[in-house]
Protein backbone atom coordinates (compact mmCIF):
# COMPACT_ATOMS: atom_id res chain seq x y z
CA UNK A 1 0.00 0.00 0.00
CA UNK A 2 2.85 2.38 0.83
CA UNK A 3 4.49 1.66 -2.55
CA UNK A 4 1.27 2.47 -4.40
CA UNK A 5 0.93 5.72 -2.46
CA UNK A 6 4.53 6.70 -3.21
CA UNK A 7 4.14 5.88 -6.93
CA UNK A 8 0.85 7.80 -7.19
CA UNK A 9 2.32 10.78 -5.33
CA UNK A 10 5.45 10.75 -7.52
CA UNK A 11 3.40 10.59 -10.74
CA UNK A 12 1.08 13.35 -9.53
CA UNK A 13 4.01 15.57 -8.52
CA UNK A 14 5.85 14.93 -11.80
CA UNK A 15 2.80 15.76 -13.92
CA UNK A 16 1.94 18.82 -11.82
CA UNK A 17 5.50 20.08 -11.75
CA UNK A 18 6.66 19.24 -15.27
CA UNK A 19 6.19 22.65 -16.92
CA UNK A 20 6.50 25.00 -13.94
CA UNK A 21 9.53 23.26 -12.45
CA UNK A 22 11.55 23.79 -15.61
CA UNK A 23 10.38 27.36 -16.15
CA UNK A 24 12.84 30.18 -15.67
CA UNK A 25 12.49 33.62 -14.17
CA UNK A 26 14.09 36.93 -14.91
CA UNK A 27 16.17 37.56 -11.79
CA UNK A 28 17.80 40.67 -10.42
CA UNK A 29 21.60 40.49 -10.48
CA UNK A 30 22.45 43.46 -8.32
CA UNK A 31 20.00 46.22 -9.21
CA UNK A 32 20.83 49.09 -6.84
CA UNK A 33 19.44 52.32 -8.32
CA UNK A 34 16.16 50.92 -9.62
CA UNK A 35 13.87 47.94 -10.03
CA UNK A 36 12.48 46.18 -13.09
CA UNK A 37 8.80 45.29 -13.23
CA UNK A 38 8.44 43.53 -16.58
CA UNK A 39 10.70 41.87 -19.15
CA UNK A 40 9.53 40.62 -22.57
CA UNK A 41 11.80 38.94 -25.11
CA UNK A 42 10.63 37.96 -28.59
CA UNK A 43 10.62 34.24 -29.27
CA UNK A 44 11.23 33.55 -25.59
CA UNK A 45 8.82 31.31 -23.71
CA UNK A 46 9.31 31.57 -19.94
CA UNK A 47 7.70 28.16 -19.45
CA UNK A 48 10.80 26.64 -21.10
CA UNK A 49 13.96 25.79 -19.20
CA UNK A 50 15.94 28.42 -21.15
CA UNK A 51 15.23 31.25 -23.54
CA UNK A 52 16.12 30.05 -27.06
CA UNK A 53 17.94 32.45 -29.39
CA UNK A 54 18.62 31.54 -33.02
CA UNK A 55 21.86 32.71 -34.59
CA UNK A 56 21.42 34.88 -37.68
CA UNK A 57 18.17 36.41 -36.38
CA UNK A 58 17.09 39.47 -34.42
CA UNK A 59 15.97 39.28 -30.81
CA UNK A 60 13.76 42.06 -29.49
CA UNK A 61 13.59 42.90 -25.80
CA UNK A 62 11.62 45.30 -23.67
CA UNK A 63 12.13 46.16 -20.01
CA UNK A 64 9.88 48.20 -17.75
CA UNK A 65 11.86 49.69 -14.88
CA UNK A 66 11.68 52.43 -12.25
CA UNK A 67 14.76 54.29 -10.99
CA UNK A 68 14.85 55.14 -7.28
CA UNK A 69 16.79 58.36 -7.95
CA UNK A 70 17.18 60.87 -10.79
CA UNK A 71 19.54 59.56 -13.48
CA UNK A 72 21.16 61.62 -16.23
CA UNK A 73 22.90 58.91 -18.29
CA UNK A 74 22.22 55.22 -18.96
CA UNK A 75 24.57 52.74 -20.60
CA UNK A 76 23.27 49.27 -21.57
CA UNK A 77 25.60 46.30 -21.19
CA UNK A 78 24.87 42.72 -22.20
CA UNK A 79 26.99 39.73 -21.23
CA UNK A 80 26.78 36.04 -21.93
CA UNK A 81 28.22 34.26 -18.92
CA UNK A 82 29.84 30.93 -19.70
CA UNK A 83 31.49 29.10 -16.79
CA UNK A 84 31.42 32.35 -14.77
CA UNK A 85 33.31 34.17 -17.54
CA UNK A 86 31.38 37.24 -18.81
CA UNK A 87 31.60 37.67 -22.58
CA UNK A 88 30.19 40.99 -23.86
CA UNK A 89 27.57 41.04 -26.61
CA UNK A 90 27.93 43.98 -28.99
CA UNK A 91 25.11 46.54 -28.93
CA UNK A 92 24.66 48.93 -31.84
CA UNK A 93 23.93 51.84 -29.45
CA UNK A 94 24.82 51.17 -25.79
CA UNK A 95 24.07 54.79 -24.79
CA UNK A 96 20.36 54.42 -24.06
CA UNK A 97 19.83 58.20 -23.96
CA UNK A 98 21.15 58.55 -27.53
CA UNK A 99 19.28 55.55 -28.97
CA UNK A 100 16.19 56.90 -30.80
CA UNK A 101 14.61 53.41 -30.81
CA UNK A 102 14.98 52.78 -27.06
CA UNK A 103 11.92 54.81 -26.09
CA UNK A 104 13.79 56.58 -23.26
CA UNK A 105 14.26 60.31 -22.89
CA UNK A 106 16.96 61.40 -20.45
CA UNK A 107 17.24 62.50 -17.73
CA UNK A 108 15.20 59.90 -15.88
CA UNK A 109 13.21 60.91 -12.83
CA UNK A 110 12.95 59.12 -9.52
CA UNK A 111 9.93 56.80 -9.06
CA UNK A 112 8.75 57.18 -12.68
CA UNK A 113 8.37 54.00 -14.74
CA UNK A 114 10.19 53.78 -18.08
CA UNK A 115 9.80 51.37 -20.99
CA UNK A 116 13.04 50.42 -22.81
CA UNK A 117 13.02 48.53 -26.10
CA UNK A 118 15.84 47.24 -28.27
CA UNK A 119 16.62 44.76 -31.00
CA UNK A 120 19.89 42.87 -31.13
CA UNK A 121 21.19 40.83 -34.07
CA UNK A 122 22.52 37.43 -33.03
CA UNK A 123 25.51 36.92 -35.27
CA UNK A 124 26.01 33.57 -36.96
CA UNK A 125 29.55 33.58 -35.55
CA UNK A 126 28.18 33.25 -31.99
CA UNK A 127 28.81 29.75 -30.64
CA UNK A 128 25.92 27.37 -30.12
CA UNK A 129 25.97 27.18 -26.33
CA UNK A 130 24.01 27.36 -23.08
CA UNK A 131 24.64 30.71 -21.44
CA UNK A 132 23.38 32.93 -18.64
CA UNK A 133 22.52 36.37 -20.01
CA UNK A 134 23.11 39.46 -17.89
CA UNK A 135 21.50 42.65 -19.16
CA UNK A 136 22.30 45.72 -17.13
CA UNK A 137 21.85 49.47 -17.18
CA UNK A 138 24.53 51.52 -15.46
CA UNK A 139 24.86 55.24 -14.83
CA UNK A 140 27.84 57.48 -15.61
CA UNK A 141 29.60 56.14 -12.47
CA UNK A 142 29.07 52.48 -13.55
CA UNK A 143 26.56 51.96 -10.71
CA UNK A 144 23.92 49.39 -11.59
CA UNK A 145 20.51 50.90 -12.17
CA UNK A 146 18.92 47.60 -13.18
CA UNK A 147 20.49 44.20 -13.78
CA UNK A 148 18.50 41.27 -15.17
CA UNK A 149 19.76 37.71 -15.45
CA UNK A 150 18.18 34.73 -17.20
CA UNK A 151 19.22 31.36 -18.70
CA UNK A 152 19.45 31.10 -22.48
CA UNK A 153 20.54 28.80 -25.27
CA UNK A 154 22.04 30.08 -28.49
CA UNK A 155 21.29 27.73 -31.41
C-alpha positions in Angstrom: 0.0 0.0 0.0 2.9 2.4 0.8 4.5 1.7 -2.5 1.3 2.5 -4.4 0.9 5.7 -2.5 4.5 6.7 -3.2 4.1 5.9 -6.9 0.9 7.8 -7.2 2.3 10.8 -5.3 5.4 10.7 -7.5 3.4 10.6 -10.7 1.1 13.4 -9.5 4.0 15.6 -8.5 5.8 14.9 -11.8 2.8 15.8 -13.9 1.9 18.8 -11.8 5.5 20.1 -11.8 6.7 19.2 -15.3 6.2 22.7 -16.9 6.5 25.0 -13.9 9.5 23.3 -12.5 11.5 23.8 -15.6 10.4 27.4 -16.1 12.8 30.2 -15.7 12.5 33.6 -14.2 14.1 36.9 -14.9 16.2 37.6 -11.8 17.8 40.7 -10.4 21.6 40.5 -10.5 22.5 43.5 -8.3 20.0 46.2 -9.2 20.8 49.1 -6.8 19.4 52.3 -8.3 16.2 50.9 -9.6 13.9 47.9 -10.0 12.5 46.2 -13.1 8.8 45.3 -13.2 8.4 43.5 -16.6 10.7 41.9 -19.1 9.5 40.6 -22.6 11.8 38.9 -25.1 10.6 38.0 -28.6 10.6 34.2 -29.3 11.2 33.6 -25.6 8.8 31.3 -23.7 9.3 31.6 -19.9 7.7 28.2 -19.4 10.8 26.6 -21.1 14.0 25.8 -19.2 15.9 28.4 -21.1 15.2 31.2 -23.5 16.1 30.0 -27.1 17.9 32.5 -29.4 18.6 31.5 -33.0 21.9 32.7 -34.6 21.4 34.9 -37.7 18.2 36.4 -36.4 17.1 39.5 -34.4 16.0 39.3 -30.8 13.8 42.1 -29.5 13.6 42.9 -25.8 11.6 45.3 -23.7 12.1 46.2 -20.0 9.9 48.2 -17.7 11.9 49.7 -14.9 11.7 52.4 -12.3 14.8 54.3 -11.0 14.9 55.1 -7.3 16.8 58.4 -7.9 17.2 60.9 -10.8 19.5 59.6 -13.5 21.2 61.6 -16.2 22.9 58.9 -18.3 22.2 55.2 -19.0 24.6 52.7 -20.6 23.3 49.3 -21.6 25.6 46.3 -21.2 24.9 42.7 -22.2 27.0 39.7 -21.2 26.8 36.0 -21.9 28.2 34.3 -18.9 29.8 30.9 -19.7 31.5 29.1 -16.8 31.4 32.3 -14.8 33.3 34.2 -17.5 31.4 37.2 -18.8 31.6 37.7 -22.6 30.2 41.0 -23.9 27.6 41.0 -26.6 27.9 44.0 -29.0 25.1 46.5 -28.9 24.7 48.9 -31.8 23.9 51.8 -29.4 24.8 51.2 -25.8 24.1 54.8 -24.8 20.4 54.4 -24.1 19.8 58.2 -24.0 21.1 58.5 -27.5 19.3 55.6 -29.0 16.2 56.9 -30.8 14.6 53.4 -30.8 15.0 52.8 -27.1 11.9 54.8 -26.1 13.8 56.6 -23.3 14.3 60.3 -22.9 17.0 61.4 -20.4 17.2 62.5 -17.7 15.2 59.9 -15.9 13.2 60.9 -12.8 13.0 59.1 -9.5 9.9 56.8 -9.1 8.7 57.2 -12.7 8.4 54.0 -14.7 10.2 53.8 -18.1 9.8 51.4 -21.0 13.0 50.4 -22.8 13.0 48.5 -26.1 15.8 47.2 -28.3 16.6 44.8 -31.0 19.9 42.9 -31.1 21.2 40.8 -34.1 22.5 37.4 -33.0 25.5 36.9 -35.3 26.0 33.6 -37.0 29.5 33.6 -35.5 28.2 33.3 -32.0 28.8 29.7 -30.6 25.9 27.4 -30.1 26.0 27.2 -26.3 24.0 27.4 -23.1 24.6 30.7 -21.4 23.4 32.9 -18.6 22.5 36.4 -20.0 23.1 39.5 -17.9 21.5 42.6 -19.2 22.3 45.7 -17.1 21.8 49.5 -17.2 24.5 51.5 -15.5 24.9 55.2 -14.8 27.8 57.5 -15.6 29.6 56.1 -12.5 29.1 52.5 -13.5 26.6 52.0 -10.7 23.9 49.4 -11.6 20.5 50.9 -12.2 18.9 47.6 -13.2 20.5 44.2 -13.8 18.5 41.3 -15.2 19.8 37.7 -15.4 18.2 34.7 -17.2 19.2 31.4 -18.7 19.4 31.1 -22.5 20.5 28.8 -25.3 22.0 30.1 -28.5 21.3 27.7 -31.4 
